Amino acid sequence: MTYRDSTSERHAVVVGGGLAGVTAALRLADAGLRVTLLENRPRLGGLAFSFRRGELTVDNGQHVYLRCCTAYRWFLDRVDGARLAPLQRRLDVPVLDVAHPRGPRLGRLRRTALPVPLHLAASLAGYPHLSLAERVAVGRAAFALKGLDPADPALDGIDFATWLRRHGQSPRAVEALWDLVGVATLNATAPNASMALAATVFRTGLLSDPGAADIGWARVPLGELHDTLARKALDTAGVRTELRTRVSEVTRADDGRWNVTAGTGRLAADAVVLAVPQREAHALLPEGALDDPDRLLGIGTAPILNLHVVYDRRVLRRPFFAALGSPVQWVFDRTDASGLAAGGPGGDGGARSTGQYLALSQSAAEDEIDTPVSVLRERYLPELERLLPAARRAQVRDFFVTRERTATFAPAPGVGRLRPAARTNAPGLCLAGSWTATGWPATMEGAVRSGLSAAGAALAALGRRHEHPLEEAA
């Protein structure tokens, strides 16, 4: 079957229904194009989605964003979801060290309303997980970071750990501060992270504005934001969304337009956005679209492991915390978002108490991504009891694991030269995805930025005037 235009409208096809693809489709539709979005999965949202497990609605992994994530905040506004993923009033991260010689110690990374860099001065001065000398050295390194240009190609060629050593950072400072933040945002430890990407994270998040690092996260399942509300916004914008539709080929037609083969049909398009992972994009790219398409295959991937624990009672009084001296990285309370707080039938058919559902987010999980659930249970439940004494008296109702083996692109040194721009050599064919040249690591922010860039490139190729929404907001 071949789909033909019924009007003279320009038609754009977006391949991929993750955050990048949904963003591109919305922007193209807002600019007056007729848009078709094709997604192979039965849902939208890409790798930030939800699923049902009994009475629970489970996110495949914990996702957060920062106040400085202006593109993702635009996305939340565009799908009418900002109220469902609010930001902290001010940055406040509890950090619990259970390996301290004098027993567990709780520290906080907090900001004040003072200007940068004084907004973090009081928190750093009282941070108990570093010595006085280490805190002073951290301050010096922060000033050095503020003077860097993340776009400098030389920074992409070195790793973050090397830069930290050159600037007097001890192994303890790396563990208790730089990797505490860096592993969660980059999905890599300092030796495996491009200095350019690390500079982006720390300069933008901590050193650009006093409130830049305030944390936001969904108080509802991610699927409500990235699938349900996104689909509603697409429908309202007039986008035709086709799920369970695999694209097998993208070719240039004799008239200069594009043919997109999807399922048993073919769509004619004036512009195409490939918003799929790098290997899928490589397979779909027509000859000549990139000077060196094989460089996409050089962009590696990195896994994230998520552990889910349901207790029969409340064991954590905070919404989240980070851990030191333990294999546990970050722990989030997902009780309300999952629906557990509403209660439900117990295993014996009777009423049950609410209990609590915790999600452990383990980034840079190469060593554990294929570890059996039974081994992970034996390893992490005792760790949670070390971190949360109340867990020692609680019963575990459920323990399960979600694994994203290709959760992000690997932010390795040198990856910057491999990441392509949104515009290709083929007029009207554009690329989107957090792995493209956004300047950001593989975050929801990077994905949305890539979708905005791809839509802008497609509109420019069609001669359509447009303004970047983030510039409009400014």
N, C-alpha and C positions, 0 to 999 in steps of 0.2 A: 504494500500500500504506500502511496506517495501523498503526503499532505501538501496542498497548494494554498497559496495566499488567496483569501477571498476579498481582500482590500489592498490598497496601495501602501498600507502601513509597513514600516520596516519591522522585520521579525528577528528576534534574538533567541538563541537556544543556549541555555545554561545546563551544563552536564555536571551533576553533583549537587546534593541537597544538604551539605553541611553548612556551617555558619558562613563560609566564603561564598558558596553558591547561592544561598538564600539572600545574602546581602547584595550580591551582584544582580540577582533577579529583581529585587525590590527597587534598586536604583535605576535599572534599565526601564522598568515599568513606570516609575515615577517620571522618567524623561519622555514618556509617550510612546515607547516601543511596545509592540506585541511580543510577549515573552512566554516561552515554554521552558519549564524546569523539569529535567529528567533525573530521577534518582533510582539507583538499583535496589536500595533497601526498601522495606515496607514502611519507612518512616523518614522524617527529616531529622537533622541535628548532627549528622556525622558521628564523631567519637565523643560527643557530649550528650548522652541520651539516658533514658530511664527504661526500666522494665519491671514487670510484676513478679514477685516471689511470694506466693501465698497471700497474706494480708498486707504485705509491704509493697510500696513502690520504691524501687531501688535505683539510684543513679549508678551508672557503670563506674564512675570515679568521682571524687570530690573535685570540683572546679571553683576557683575564686577569681576575682578580678580586683583591680585597684582603682582608686579615684582617678589616677592618671590614664586609665584605659578609656580614652575619650571615644574611640571607635566602637568598642563594645557597649559603652553607655549609650551611644547613638542607636545601636541595634536594639537595646532594651527599650528605649523610648519608641523606636519605630514599630515594634511589635506590641507596644502597650504593656511591657512587662517590668518596668523599672521599680514599681512598687513591690514586686514580688522578689526582688533581689537587692535589698537596701544595703547601703554602705555603713560602716562604723562611723560614729560621730567623729572619733579620732582614733588613729592607729593605736592598738593595744594588743600585743601578742604575749601571752604567758609562755614562758620557756622553763620547763622543769628538768633539772639535772638530777638523775637518780644515782649517779656514780660518784658523787662528791664524798671525800673521805669523812666528812662530819655528818653525812646523811643527806637525804634529798633536799635540794634548794630550789626555790622558785624565783625566777627573775622575770622582768617584763621589758619588752621593747615598746616604748610608748613615745608619743610626740606631744609637744605643747603647741601653743598658737604662735610661738616666737618665729621670726623669719629663719630661713635656711642659712647656715646649718645649725643654728642655735636650737631649733625645734627638737633635735634629738640629743642635745648636750646633756640634759639632766638624766635622761634614760641611760645614756652611755656611761656617765659618771657613776651611776649606782648599779650598773649591770654586774651581778655577783659572779657570773660565770667566766669573767676575765680578770686578770690582775691589773693593778694600776698601770703598770708599764705597758701591758697589752692594750688597755683602753686608750692610752695616749698614742700608741702606734696606729690603732684603728682610726683615730681622728686625723692623723697625718695622711694615711692612705685615702681617707674620704676626700680630703682637700685635693690630693693628686688626681683622684677619679673625676672630680668636678671639672678639672681642666682638660679632660680628654675629649676627643671627637670620635664618637663610635663609628662614624663613616670612614675613618682613616683606614685604608686597606692594610696598613702595617699591623694594626691591632688584631685583625682577623687571623693573622698568621701565627700569633702566639697564644698560649693557653693562659687561663686565668690564674692558675696556681703559680706559674712562673712570675707573673706580674706581682702577685701578692708577696712572694718571697723577696723580690727586689725591693719591695716597699715595707719590709720589716715585719711581716705578719707571721706570727708563730703558728705551729700546727693547731694549738688550742684555739687561737683566734679564728682560724679557718673553719674549724669544726663548730664552734659556738656562735659564730656570727655569719661569716661569708657563705659557707656552705649551707647553713641553716636556711638562709634566704635563697641562695643560688640554686641549690638542688631542686627546690620546689618550683622555681620559676623557669629554670633552664632545662630541667630534667637531665642534669649531668653534674658530676662533682667537678671541682675547680680544675684538676689536671686534664679533664676531658671537655672543657668548655672554651669556646672562642672568647678571647678577651674583648672583642668588639661587641658581642652579644651581652657579656657580663657588664660591660660599661653601659650599655643601653638600659639594662635592668636597674642597676644601682644609681646611675645618674638621674634617670627619669623617675624612678620610684622613690628614691630617698633624698635626692639632692636638687630637684627641680622646683618644688613647691612644698610648703609645710604639710599640706594634706594629701600629697600625691600618693602616699603608700597606704592610706586608709583602705581597709579591706571590705569587699562586698562579696556576698555569696547568696545563692538562691535559697529562699525559705520554702520553696515548693520543689517538686521533682523537676529536674532539668528538662524532661520531655514536655512539661507544660509550657516552658519558655521557648525551647528550640524546635518543637514539633507543633504542639497545639496552637500556640499564639502565632508562631511563624507561619503556619499554614493559613490561619485566619487572615493575617496581614497580606499574604500572597494572593489569596482569593479576592480580598477587597481591592487590591491593586490591579486585578484582572489577569494575573499570571495563571497560565494553565500548568498545573503540577501533575506529573505522571510518576507514580511510585512503581516499584518492582519493574523498572524499565532499564535494561542494560544497553548502553551505547557500544557498538562494535566497530564503528568506523566514522571518520570525519574526512570528507574529501572536498576539493574545490571543484565547483561546477564550471562548465564552459562559459557561462555568463558572468563569472566572477563571484557568484554567490557560493554558499556552502551547502553541502548535503550531509545530514547527520543520520546515520543508519542506527535505528533503535528498535530492538525487538524484531518484528517482521515488517516494520514500516520505515519510511524515510522522510525526514523533514527538510524543507528548504529554508535556509536562513541567510540573513544579511550579516549577522555577527554571531560568533560562537564563543562562549566562555567555558574553558575546561577547568572546573573546580573540583578536581579529583586528586588523589595522592600522586606523588611524582612518578612512580612506576606506571601507573595507569595513564597518566598524561603522556609519558614517553611512548607508550604503545599506540596512542591515538593520534599523536602529532603527524601531520602529513610531511612529506619530504621537503626540506628547505625552511620549515617553520622556525627552526633554531639553527644557528651556525654549528653548534656542537650539541646535539640533543642527548648524546650519551652522558654528558655531565650530570643530567638528572639522576642517572643510575648511581652516581657517586655520592648522592645525598643519602646518608644512612638513616636508620630509624633507631629510636630508643623506647624501651618499654616502661610502663607504669603498672605496679601491682596494687590492688585495692583489697583490703581485708575488711570483712563486715561481721560485726559481733552484736548479737542481741542478748541482753541480760534480762533477768526477771525483775530487776529493780534499778533505780537510778544510782550510777556509780561516778558520774561526772557532773559537776555543777556549772561548768563553764561551756560556752558554745564550741570552743576548740582550744587546743594547746599544741605546742611543739615540744619535742623531747630531746634530751641529750643523755649520753651514757647508756643508750639503749638502741637496739635496731629499729625501734619505733621512730618514725619521723614526725608525722602530724596526725592528730586525732580530732575528729569532728563529731559533734552530736547531731545525728540525722533523725532523731525520734519524731519530731513534729512533721518534718517534710515527708517522711516515709508513710505517714498515716498510722504509725504504731501508737501515737498518743491517744488515738480514738478508741483504743482497746480492741477487743474482739474475742472470739471463742478460744479457749485454751485447748491444749491437746486432748483433754479428757471430755471436751464438749461443754465444760462449765465456763464461768466467767474467769477472766484472768486480769491481773494487775497490768498497768501500762507497760512497765519495764523501760528499758532504754536501748537504743540502737546506736552504736558507734561505728564510724567508718575510719579506717586507717589508710592514709594515702602514702604509698611508698614509691617515690620517684627513683630514677636511675637504678632500676631493679633488675639489671642484667643477670645478677647471680641468683635471683630467686624466682624469676618469672615462670619457670617450669617446675618449681618445687611442688610436690604433691600437697594437697590440702591438709592431709593428716599431719605432715611434718610442719607445715606452717602453723597449724593449731597448737602443736606441742611447743613451738618456739615462741609464739606471740601471746598466747593467753597468760603464761607466767609473767611476761614482760608487762602486760597491762596490769597485773596484780601488783607488780613493783611500783608502777607509776600511779595507780589508783587503788589505795588500800581498801576502799569499799568493794572493789571487784572480788576480793578474797572471800567475801561472804555471799556473793551473788552466784546464781546458777546461770549457765550459758544455755539459752534457749536455741540459739542457732549460730553457726559459724560457717561462712561461705566466702568464696574468693572470686573476684573478677579480674581478668588479665587483659591488658591492652598491649600486645607485643610490639605493635607499631604505633604507639600512642602519639609520638611526636617525631619530627625529624631530629637527627642527632646534631647538637650544636657544636660539633667538633671544630678545632682550629682549621681554618681554610674553607669552611663551608660557605662563607660569604661569596667567594668567587664562583661557586657552583649554582647559586640560587638565581633563577632567571627573573627578568622584569615581567610585568603583566603583558606588555606588548610583544608580539612575536614578529618575525619577518613577513608573515602572511597577513595581509590587511583584513582586519575584522576578526582575527582569531587571537584570543587573549587567554592568559593563564591566571588562575587564582588558587589560593591555598596558603596556609601558614608557612609552607616551605618555599614560597616565592620570595623575591627580594623586598621584604617589608621593612627590614632593619630591626625587626623584633624577633624574639625566640618564638617557639611554637606554642602560642597561647591563644585563647579566644580573641584577644585583642588583635594579634597578628592575623588570624583568619579573617576577621571582619575588615581590617585594613586592606587585605589582599582583594577582597570582594569589591571594595570601593574603588581600588586602583584598576581592577579589571573592567569594571563598568565604565569608568572614566576613559580608559583606553579604547573600549569598543565604541563609545559614543563619539570620541574624537575621530575614529576611523570612518564613521558614518557621517561626519561633518555636523554632528549635533552639538550645539552649545550646551555646556553644563558647568556647574560649580560643585566643588568638593563639599560635601555636607559638613565636614569638620571646619572648613574655612568659613562656611556660612554661619556656623555656630559661633565662631570667633568674632 
